[in-house]
Amino acid sequence: MPKTDLKTTTKSPMEHSVPEQMESGMIDLSSDEEDGAHGSSDREEDEPSSSDSSSSLDVKECSSTVKIPDATFIQAARRKRELARAQDDYISLNVSQCSTICAGERNSEEDSECETGDYRKTIPFAPKPRTLRQRMAKETAINEGISEESQEDENQDIWEQQQMRKAVKIIEGRDLSHKRESQMMKFDTPVSFPPVTLEIIKKQLNNRLTLLQDTHRSHQREYEKYVEDVKSSKSTIQNLESSSNQSQNYKFYKDMKIYVENVIDCLNEKIISIQQIESSMHALLLKQATTLMKRRQDELKHESTYLQQLARKTEASTNGSLAIDEKTQRILEQIESRRAQRRQARLLSGNCNHEEGTSSDEELSSTEMTDFHKSRGDLLQDYKKVFEDVHDDFCNIQNVLLKFQQWREKFPDSYSDAFIGLCIPKLLSPLVRVQLLDWNPLKLDSTGLRQMPWLTSIEEFMGNSVEDAKKADSSDQKILSSVINKTVIPRLTDFVEFIWDPLSTSQTRSLITHCREVLEEHSVCENEVNKSKQDLLRSIISRMRKTVEDDVFIPLYPKSVVENKTSPHSKFQERQFWSALKLFRNVLLWNGLLPDHILQELGLEKLLNRYLMISLLNAVPGPDVVKKCSQVAACIPERWLEQSAMGTPIPQLENFSQFLSLSAHKLSSSEFRNEVKDIILTLVKIKAVNQAESIIEEYHLEHLTSLMKEA
């Protein structure tokens, strides 16, 4: 058929049918919907075919969209759909009866006109008027549809499952086709490789061979190491299995562990009693020292007040006796009674060169001495009962050290690894403190450290050490010094702070002896800072400084009163001078233990220039003054005088040397001309050589030049 005829035949029915449908208010789309449904079912049945058929179908669909079907083709498609409905080859989505009746009722002209434009969809605008036959068919279809609803639901489910299976197959087919296309593209892509030569291959093989050889060597070394470890472990196991002393070693370690635990438990239990006895003994000695110090200060105060009142009365030349209260009278009588007892004791001992004021007034009454000795005896009895119920292996220092010596001899490695040398001082400290309860370092007859049995035991233990003697930091070599730092030095510090009287020469000498032995002979290491030692030295300096400030008193009386050597004022002034000179001597006894600048400050600047020089300037020149000056010069350490410049003394002795020169000028023209010789010797001793030579030249004493050379 020509294209012009097709256009006329297809267009004219549409022109006539559209107005008619618009008038009826509805455009029938039932046939188009059925065509679409059947077309989709036909396509869905053909989808599971091969890729070639799918591609051919795509071509057909593309061609169908371009070519417009004619009326003959549409009629053939309708008959094919009716045959498919009759054979039930598919499940309709719409009610089949209604569409069938409606399709059968159409006359052929309307069908031909509608089907010529079936390729376009029509839109219903209003319901179409129906005939009686159509209404009856509709009611019949509704009644039959109610009974067939359940069957249609089941058919609907089956249809959905079929569609899902078809969709899965389509997706899988597409994935396969994409994979094939990608593989074809991969293989089709040309890949360019670098040129390969024999040298490159040989080089890569050599590198690979070198790497494998290195790996093999490292594995070989590890293997040899493991073999050696296995051999060593086997030999160790054999030695342990063949050794018969393991049980004994285990027994020794177990016994040692039990022994140490028992010693620690014993000391933890006894340490409370030890501390109580220590505190009681310290309180007893402190009470005695406080009593003596307070009595000396009270007696000095009352005697000075009495003499001042007496001096004022003498200057006023008033008659009558001086009124004295009973307390002052009683104190003065006690002072004179004790002085008389000391004079009597010196006469019996043959000591005739003693000066009043240099003796220590430390006598106690019989009642006080009885109470003191009774309390001290009770404390010593308690001290002996501390370890009364303890075996000697746990409280005797020698037995305790013997246990550790056995450990050190049998197993020196484990002894060293356990740091026993650092633990022994802590273990021995309570036992040493018990033996120091009755030790008083302020008494001249007190036992020295060298004579104490515990120190001898520790020295023997250190001497039997199997450790290398060249090790300067050996822990066993520090046991004695550590024990002294923990026990002896703290006890010395307590005595210095609370009990020591720097005015007592006997106490000072005894204390210096013990301190020198502790600080010099048993010092730890030169480079190690010892806190306990520093505390002891600070306590000594503080105690002497306090005594200089509080206990030194030299009164000044008119020369008219002092010229009479038998007067109480002159005697009191002499006693106070010699007391201050005794403190001066006691302070300088610490030379070598305390710093020089501290001793020069306390001895020369304060005691000599502040107190002693004032008394010497106020005294009448004579043999007594010369004797005092020679005593002062004898106390000055020779080491200090060596630091002076040529022919001049040290700066702190400038005032003293000038006073000596002045005294020599005064005595050279008096009856005491022979005393100038002693003054010149004193100047030479303090290195004031220039002043001594000027005196010799001025007074023509050339015969004393030989004495200067000898000095």
KOLTORTI-529163 format. One line per field, with one value per residue (C-alpha): residue number from 1; x, y, z; residue in three letters. Coordinates in steps of 0.1 Angstrom, whole numbers. Each point is the difference from the previous one (the first is absolute). Example, Ala and Ser with C-alpha at 12.3 -4.5 7.8 and 13.67 -1.06 7.14 Angstrom:
resi c(1;2)
px c(123;14)
py c(-45;34)
pz c(78;-7)
resn c(ALA;SER)
END
This chain:
resi c(1;2;3;4;5;6;7;8;9;10;11;12;13;14;15;16;17;18;19;20;21;22;23;24;25;26;27;28;29;30;31;32;33;34;35;36;37;38;39;40;41;42;43;44;45;46;47;48;49;50;51;52;53;54;55;56;57;58;59;60;61;62;63;64;65;66;67;68;69;70;71;72;73;74;75;76;77;78;79;80;81;82;83;84;85;86;87;88;89;90;91;92;93;94;95;96;97;98;99;100;101;102;103;104;105;106;107;108;109;110;111;112;113;114;115;116;117;118;119;120;121;122;123;124;125;126;127;128;129;130;131;132;133;134;135;136;137;138;139;140;141;142;143;144;145;146;147;148;149;150;151;152;153;154;155;156;157;158;159;160;161;162;163;164;165;166;167;168;169;170;171;172;173;174;175;176;177;178;179;180;181;182;183;184;185;186;187;188;189;190;191;192;193;194;195;196;197;198;199;200;201;202;203;204;205;206;207;208;209;210;211;212;213;214;215;216;217;218;219;220;221;222;223;224;225;226;227;228;229;230;231;232;233;234;235;236;237;238;239;240;241;242;243;244;245;246;247;248;249;250;251;252;253;254;255;256;257;258;259;260;261;262;263;264;265;266;267;268;269;270;271;272;273;274;275;276;277;278;279;280;281;282;283;284;285;286;287;288;289;290;291;292;293;294;295;296;297;298;299;300;301;302;303;304;305;306;307;308;309;310;311;312;313;314;315;316;317;318;319;320;321;322;323;324;325;326;327;328;329;330;331;332;333;334;335;336;337;338;339;340;341;342;343;344;345;346;347;348;349;350;351;352;353;354;355;356;357;358;359;360;361;362;363;364;365;366;367;368;369;370;371;372;373;374;375;376;377;378;379;380;381;382;383;384;385;386;387;388;389;390;391;392;393;394;395;396;397;398;399;400;401;402;403;404;405;406;407;408;409;410;411;412;413;414;415;416;417;418;419;420;421;422;423;424;425;426;427;428;429;430;431;432;433;434;435;436;437;438;439;440;441;442;443;444;445;446;447;448;449;450;451;452;453;454;455;456;457;458;459;460;461;462;463;464;465;466;467;468;469;470;471;472;473;474;475;476;477;478;479;480;481;482;483;484;485;486;487;488;489;490;491;492;493;494;495;496;497;498;499;500;501;502;503;504;505;506;507;508;509;510;511;512;513;514;515;516;517;518;519;520;521;522;523;524;525;526;527;528;529;530;531;532;533;534;535;536;537;538;539;540;541;542;543;544;545;546;547;548;549;550;551;552;553;554;555;556;557;558;559;560;561;562;563;564;565;566;567;568;569;570;571;572;573;574;575;576;577;578;579;580;581;582;583;584;585;586;587;588;589;590;591;592;593;594;595;596;597;598;599;600;601;602;603;604;605;606;607;608;609;610;611;612;613;614;615;616;617;618;619;620;621;622;623;624;625;626;627;628;629;630;631;632;633;634;635;636;637;638;639;640;641;642;643;644;645;646;647;648;649;650;651;652;653;654;655;656;657;658;659;660;661;662;663;664;665;666;667;668;669;670;671;672;673;674;675;676;677;678;679;680;681;682;683;684;685;686;687;688;689;690;691;692;693;694;695;696;697;698;699;700;701;702;703;704;705;706;707;708;709;710;711)
px c(0;14;9;-25;-29;11;0;-35;-14;15;-8;-37;-13;17;-16;-34;5;15;-30;-24;20;1;-37;-5;24;24;29;2;35;-10;14;32;5;-6;25;26;-6;2;31;17;-8;13;32;4;-3;27;25;17;13;36;19;-4;-38;0;20;-24;-29;15;4;-36;-12;20;-15;-35;2;8;-24;-37;-22;-29;-36;8;29;-22;-27;25;13;-35;-8;33;-9;-34;15;24;-28;-20;31;7;37;3;-17;-19;5;-36;-33;-1;-38;-7;26;-12;-36;8;23;-27;-27;19;-11;26;0;8;27;15;-1;14;26;14;11;9;36;-10;-14;-35;-9;-36;-16;-35;-18;-14;-37;-5;-28;-22;20;32;-15;-12;34;16;-22;6;37;-1;-18;24;30;-9;4;31;18;19;11;11;21;17;6;14;26;10;4;21;24;4;8;26;17;1;15;27;9;1;24;23;0;10;28;14;-1;17;27;6;3;24;21;1;10;27;15;-4;20;36;26;35;28;36;26;14;36;22;19;-31;-11;34;1;-34;9;32;-19;-25;28;18;-32;-6;36;-2;-33;16;30;-23;-20;32;12;-33;1;35;-11;-29;21;24;-29;-13;34;4;-34;6;34;-17;-27;26;20;-31;-11;34;6;-8;3;-32;-20;25;1;-37;0;26;-20;-31;16;16;-34;-16;29;-2;-38;4;27;-22;-31;21;14;-34;-13;30;5;-28;17;34;-15;-16;32;19;-24;0;39;1;-26;20;33;-18;-16;35;15;-28;2;37;-3;-29;18;31;-20;-20;32;17;-30;-2;37;3;-30;15;34;-15;-19;31;20;-25;0;39;0;-25;21;-31;3;-21;-5;-16;-34;-2;-31;0;0;31;17;-7;12;33;6;-5;24;27;-5;6;30;15;-5;17;30;3;-1;27;23;-3;8;29;-14;12;0;-37;-18;-34;-27;16;-17;-34;-26;-18;-3;-35;-14;0;-38;2;28;-19;-31;20;18;-31;-19;30;2;-37;5;30;-20;-27;26;13;-35;-7;15;-3;-24;18;25;36;-3;-26;14;38;16;28;-24;-21;30;12;-32;5;37;-10;-23;28;25;-23;-19;18;-19;-34;13;11;-32;-21;19;6;27;-27;-25;24;3;-38;-1;27;-11;-24;26;26;-24;-5;37;3;-27;25;26;7;25;4;18;38;-3;-26;8;14;-14;31;-7;-36;-7;-25;25;26;-25;-9;37;7;-30;13;35;-12;-18;6;-8;28;18;7;-37;-2;-38;-4;-31;17;27;-26;-18;19;-3;-38;-5;18;-20;-33;8;31;-1;-37;7;29;-22;-26;28;13;-34;-14;26;35;14;26;14;10;35;-4;-32;14;32;-19;-25;28;17;-31;-9;35;-1;-34;4;36;7;-34;-11;-19;15;16;-23;-32;-21;-8;-31;4;36;-12;-27;25;24;-29;-11;35;3;-35;6;33;-15;-28;24;22;-31;-17;26;30;0;30;-10;19;6;19;38;-2;-21;19;35;-6;6;-17;-33;-30;-3;35;-4;-34;15;30;-22;-22;31;15;-34;-2;36;-9;-29;24;24;-29;-12;34;4;-24;28;1;-36;-19;6;27;-21;-26;26;17;-34;-9;34;19;-26;-25;17;34;-7;-34;4;36;16;-24;10;37;-2;-18;26;31;32;21;9;-36;-8;31;-10;-35;14;23;-29;-20;29;5;-36;3;7;34;-16;-18;32;17;-25;11;21;37;6;-37;-27;-34;-26;-20;31;8;-16;16;35;-4;-11;32;22;-17;4;37;5;-17;19;34;0;-14;11;-12;26;9;-36;8;19;-32;-19;26;-3;-38;3;24;-24;-29;24;1;37;2;-15;24;30;-10;-3;34;16;-18;9;34;-9;24;6;-36;8;12;-33;-18;20;-6;-37)
py c(0;35;24;25;-25;-11;35;6;-32;4;36;0;-24;20;31;-16;-21;27;23;-28;-11;35;2;-32;13;-30;-13;-38;-12;-36;-13;19;-12;-36;6;13;-29;-26;17;0;-36;-10;19;-15;-35;7;15;-32;-7;4;32;-2;-2;29;21;-9;10;34;5;-9;23;28;-7;-3;34;14;-20;8;-32;-2;-13;-36;-3;13;-25;-29;11;2;-36;-12;15;-15;-34;5;8;-31;-22;17;5;31;16;31;31;12;-17;-22;-4;36;8;-30;10;36;-11;-23;27;24;0;-4;35;15;-27;8;37;-3;-25;21;25;-26;10;32;-1;16;15;-6;33;-13;-34;-13;-8;-37;-21;-25;-29;16;7;-36;-13;23;-12;-36;6;16;-30;-24;22;-3;-37;3;25;-26;-18;33;8;-33;6;35;-15;-25;27;21;-29;-6;36;0;-31;15;33;-20;-19;33;16;-31;0;37;-5;-29;21;29;-24;-13;35;11;-31;6;36;-11;-25;24;28;-1;-2;12;-18;12;-18;-30;-9;-27;24;11;-35;-9;30;-7;-36;10;24;-27;-24;25;6;-37;-5;28;-15;-34;13;18;-32;-20;23;-2;-37;-2;23;-22;-30;15;11;-36;-14;25;-7;-38;4;22;-26;-27;19;8;-36;-14;25;-13;33;16;-13;13;34;2;-9;27;27;-10;0;34;14;-12;13;35;2;-10;26;27;-10;0;34;14;-12;13;33;16;-9;12;34;4;-7;23;28;-6;1;31;17;-9;15;30;7;-1;23;24;1;8;27;17;0;16;27;7;1;24;23;1;4;28;18;-2;13;29;11;-4;21;28;0;1;30;18;-7;-8;-18;-30;-35;-8;-16;-33;-21;-36;-16;20;-8;-37;-1;18;-24;-30;16;5;-35;-17;22;-10;-37;4;18;-27;-26;18;2;-37;-6;24;23;34;19;0;32;8;-1;-27;-28;-13;4;-33;-13;-12;-5;-34;-3;9;-24;-28;6;1;-32;-18;10;-9;-34;-7;8;-22;-29;6;1;-34;-15;11;-31;-22;-24;0;-25;12;-8;28;27;-5;20;-25;-29;19;9;-36;-11;25;-9;-37;12;22;-29;-26;20;33;7;-1;18;29;-1;3;32;-14;26;27;-19;-9;36;3;-34;8;35;-10;-24;27;25;-23;-1;38;6;3;18;36;17;30;-20;-4;-36;-9;-30;9;-14;-22;-18;-8;-37;7;21;-27;-26;22;6;-38;-6;26;-14;-35;12;-22;29;17;24;23;9;34;-1;-35;0;-21;27;26;-20;15;36;-5;-14;29;25;-16;-4;17;34;6;-8;24;27;-4;4;31;17;-7;-12;13;30;18;17;-35;-9;-36;-4;19;-21;-33;11;11;-34;-19;24;-2;-38;-1;28;-7;-37;-14;25;-15;13;34;8;-11;25;-13;16;-12;13;34;1;-8;28;25;-10;6;34;11;-12;19;31;-1;-4;29;23;-12;-12;24;29;20;30;33;16;33;-4;10;-30;-24;9;-18;-37;-13;19;-20;22;-8;-37;-1;18;-23;-31;13;8;-35;-15;19;-10;-36;2;16;-29;-25;16;-1;-37;-7;10;-25;-12;33;26;25;31;-12;-5;33;18;-16;-1;30;25;-6;-15;16;35;5;-14;-9;31;23;-17;2;37;7;-19;14;-9;-26;-37;-11;18;-15;-34;4;12;-30;-24;17;-4;-37;-8;13;-28;1;-7;34;19;-15;18;35;23;5;17;7;-21;-9;28;-15;4;36;13;-26;7;38;-6;-21;28;25;-22;-4;38;3;-28;11;30;-18;-25;-28;7;-38;-7;17;-32;-20;26;-1;-38;2;25;-24;-29;19;10;37;0;36;13;-22;13;36;-6;-16;29;26;-13;-15;-36;-15;-30;-11;-3;-36;-8;12;-22;-30;8)
pz c(0;-8;28;-12;2;34;13;-13;12;35;4;-11;26;27;-11;1;32;22;-2;7;30;13;-3;19;27;0;-20;0;10;8;-33;4;36;-12;-28;25;24;-27;-15;34;6;-34;6;35;-14;-26;25;13;-35;-10;-6;-37;2;25;-24;-29;21;8;-37;-6;27;-15;-34;14;15;-34;-23;5;-1;-23;7;-11;24;29;-8;-1;34;15;-12;15;34;0;-7;28;24;-11;7;34;-9;23;30;-7;23;-7;3;-32;-2;0;-27;-21;1;-7;-29;-14;1;-22;-36;-26;-12;34;4;-33;7;35;-9;-28;27;26;-1;20;34;7;32;15;10;11;3;-32;-2;1;-15;18;-11;13;34;3;-10;25;29;-10;-1;35;14;-15;10;37;-2;-21;23;19;-31;-15;31;-3;-37;9;24;-26;-26;23;7;-37;-7;28;-14;-34;13;18;-32;-20;25;0;-38;-1;26;-21;-31;18;13;-35;-14;28;-6;-37;7;24;-25;-28;19;-11;29;-6;20;4;-20;18;-5;13;22;17;7;13;23;15;6;17;22;9;7;23;19;5;11;26;13;2;19;26;4;4;28;18;-3;15;28;8;-1;25;23;-1;9;29;13;-1;18;27;4;3;26;20;-1;8;29;34;19;-13;28;25;-18;1;37;7;-18;17;34;-7;-11;32;21;-15;4;37;6;-16;20;32;-6;-9;33;21;-17;20;33;-13;-9;34;18;-22;6;38;1;-21;22;31;-13;-14;34;17;-26;2;37;0;-27;17;34;-16;-16;32;21;-25;1;38;5;-26;16;34;-11;-19;31;21;-25;1;38;0;-24;22;32;20;33;9;-13;-34;3;-19;-4;12;-34;-12;33;-3;-36;9;28;-24;-25;26;14;-34;-7;33;-8;-34;16;25;-28;-20;31;5;-37;0;-26;11;-33;-4;-6;16;-27;-22;20;-11;27;-6;36;9;35;15;-4;-37;-6;18;-21;-32;6;11;-32;-21;16;-6;-37;-3;15;-26;-27;10;-1;-36;-15;30;-17;-34;-12;-6;-37;-4;24;-1;-27;-5;-4;-25;-21;1;-18;-28;-2;-7;-28;-14;0;-15;-25;-7;-32;16;30;-22;-21;31;11;35;7;-2;22;29;14;3;17;25;9;28;15;0;15;29;7;-1;26;28;-21;9;-24;24;26;-2;12;-26;-22;-34;-32;-5;32;-7;-8;-27;-20;2;-13;-30;-8;1;-23;-24;2;-9;-31;-31;-23;-19;23;-30;-3;17;-2;15;21;28;4;9;27;30;-13;-7;35;16;-21;11;37;14;-17;8;36;0;-15;28;27;-17;-4;35;25;-10;19;-20;31;13;-12;10;-20;-30;-1;3;-27;-24;5;-10;-29;-14;1;-17;-26;-10;5;-10;-27;-29;-32;-7;-28;17;19;34;14;35;1;-12;27;27;-11;-2;35;15;-16;12;35;3;-15;26;29;-11;-2;32;25;-3;24;11;23;0;34;9;3;36;7;-22;12;32;-10;31;-6;-12;-31;-11;7;-19;-30;-1;2;-29;-21;5;-8;-33;-7;6;-25;-24;4;-4;-32;-16;10;-30;-24;-28;4;-5;-28;8;-7;26;27;-8;3;33;16;-13;-10;28;30;-4;-14;16;35;9;-15;20;32;-8;-9;33;21;16;-19;18;1;0;-32;-17;12;-14;-34;-2;7;-28;-24;10;-11;-35;-26;-17;-33;1;8;-30;-23;13;-21;6;33;7;17;-15;-1;29;23;-8;32;21;-14;5;36;6;-14;22;31;-9;0;34;16;-13;23;31;24;-23;-26;-2;-12;-34;-9;2;-20;-28;-1;-2;-29;-18;5;-16;-29;10;-7;-11;33;20;-19;5;38;2;-19;20;34;-10;7;-25;22;-8;-37;4;17;-31;-22;22;0)
resn c(MET;PRO;LYS;THR;ASP;LEU;LYS;THR;THR;THR;LYS;SER;PRO;MET;GLU;HIS;SER;VAL;PRO;GLU;GLN;MET;GLU;SER;GLY;MET;ILE;ASP;LEU;SER;SER;ASP;GLU;GLU;ASP;GLY;ALA;HIS;GLY;SER;SER;ASP;ARG;GLU;GLU;ASP;GLU;PRO;SER;SER;SER;ASP;SER;SER;SER;SER;LEU;ASP;VAL;LYS;GLU;CYS;SER;SER;THR;VAL;LYS;ILE;PRO;ASP;ALA;THR;PHE;ILE;GLN;ALA;ALA;ARG;ARG;LYS;ARG;GLU;LEU;ALA;ARG;ALA;GLN;ASP;ASP;TYR;ILE;SER;LEU;ASN;VAL;SER;GLN;CYS;SER;THR;ILE;CYS;ALA;GLY;GLU;ARG;ASN;SER;GLU;GLU;ASP;SER;GLU;CYS;GLU;THR;GLY;ASP;TYR;ARG;LYS;THR;ILE;PRO;PHE;ALA;PRO;LYS;PRO;ARG;THR;LEU;ARG;GLN;ARG;MET;ALA;LYS;GLU;THR;ALA;ILE;ASN;GLU;GLY;ILE;SER;GLU;GLU;SER;GLN;GLU;ASP;GLU;ASN;GLN;ASP;ILE;TRP;GLU;GLN;GLN;GLN;MET;ARG;LYS;ALA;VAL;LYS;ILE;ILE;GLU;GLY;ARG;ASP;LEU;SER;HIS;LYS;ARG;GLU;SER;GLN;MET;MET;LYS;PHE;ASP;THR;PRO;VAL;SER;PHE;PRO;PRO;VAL;THR;LEU;GLU;ILE;ILE;LYS;LYS;GLN;LEU;ASN;ASN;ARG;LEU;THR;LEU;LEU;GLN;ASP;THR;HIS;ARG;SER;HIS;GLN;ARG;GLU;TYR;GLU;LYS;TYR;VAL;GLU;ASP;VAL;LYS;SER;SER;LYS;SER;THR;ILE;GLN;ASN;LEU;GLU;SER;SER;SER;ASN;GLN;SER;GLN;ASN;TYR;LYS;PHE;TYR;LYS;ASP;MET;LYS;ILE;TYR;VAL;GLU;ASN;VAL;ILE;ASP;CYS;LEU;ASN;GLU;LYS;ILE;ILE;SER;ILE;GLN;GLN;ILE;GLU;SER;SER;MET;HIS;ALA;LEU;LEU;LEU;LYS;GLN;ALA;THR;THR;LEU;MET;LYS;ARG;ARG;GLN;ASP;GLU;LEU;LYS;HIS;GLU;SER;THR;TYR;LEU;GLN;GLN;LEU;ALA;ARG;LYS;THR;GLU;ALA;SER;THR;ASN;GLY;SER;LEU;ALA;ILE;ASP;GLU;LYS;THR;GLN;ARG;ILE;LEU;GLU;GLN;ILE;GLU;SER;ARG;ARG;ALA;GLN;ARG;ARG;GLN;ALA;ARG;LEU;LEU;SER;GLY;ASN;CYS;ASN;HIS;GLU;GLU;GLY;THR;SER;SER;ASP;GLU;GLU;LEU;SER;SER;THR;GLU;MET;THR;ASP;PHE;HIS;LYS;SER;ARG;GLY;ASP;LEU;LEU;GLN;ASP;TYR;LYS;LYS;VAL;PHE;GLU;ASP;VAL;HIS;ASP;ASP;PHE;CYS;ASN;ILE;GLN;ASN;VAL;LEU;LEU;LYS;PHE;GLN;GLN;TRP;ARG;GLU;LYS;PHE;PRO;ASP;SER;TYR;SER;ASP;ALA;PHE;ILE;GLY;LEU;CYS;ILE;PRO;LYS;LEU;LEU;SER;PRO;LEU;VAL;ARG;VAL;GLN;LEU;LEU;ASP;TRP;ASN;PRO;LEU;LYS;LEU;ASP;SER;THR;GLY;LEU;ARG;GLN;MET;PRO;TRP;LEU;THR;SER;ILE;GLU;GLU;PHE;MET;GLY;ASN;SER;VAL;GLU;ASP;ALA;LYS;LYS;ALA;ASP;SER;SER;ASP;GLN;LYS;ILE;LEU;SER;SER;VAL;ILE;ASN;LYS;THR;VAL;ILE;PRO;ARG;LEU;THR;ASP;PHE;VAL;GLU;PHE;ILE;TRP;ASP;PRO;LEU;SER;THR;SER;GLN;THR;ARG;SER;LEU;ILE;THR;HIS;CYS;ARG;GLU;VAL;LEU;GLU;GLU;HIS;SER;VAL;CYS;GLU;ASN;GLU;VAL;ASN;LYS;SER;LYS;GLN;ASP;LEU;LEU;ARG;SER;ILE;ILE;SER;ARG;MET;ARG;LYS;THR;VAL;GLU;ASP;ASP;VAL;PHE;ILE;PRO;LEU;TYR;PRO;LYS;SER;VAL;VAL;GLU;ASN;LYS;THR;SER;PRO;HIS;SER;LYS;PHE;GLN;GLU;ARG;GLN;PHE;TRP;SER;ALA;LEU;LYS;LEU;PHE;ARG;ASN;VAL;LEU;LEU;TRP;ASN;GLY;LEU;LEU;PRO;ASP;HIS;ILE;LEU;GLN;GLU;LEU;GLY;LEU;GLU;LYS;LEU;LEU;ASN;ARG;TYR;LEU;MET;ILE;SER;LEU;LEU;ASN;ALA;VAL;PRO;GLY;PRO;ASP;VAL;VAL;LYS;LYS;CYS;SER;GLN;VAL;ALA;ALA;CYS;ILE;PRO;GLU;ARG;TRP;LEU;GLU;GLN;SER;ALA;MET;GLY;THR;PRO;ILE;PRO;GLN;LEU;GLU;ASN;PHE;SER;GLN;PHE;LEU;SER;LEU;SER;ALA;HIS;LYS;LEU;SER;SER;SER;GLU;PHE;ARG;ASN;GLU;VAL;LYS;ASP;ILE;ILE;LEU;THR;LEU;VAL;LYS;ILE;LYS;ALA;VAL;ASN;GLN;ALA;GLU;SER;ILE;ILE;GLU;GLU;TYR;HIS;LEU;GLU;HIS;LEU;THR;SER;LEU;MET;LYS;GLU;ALA)
END
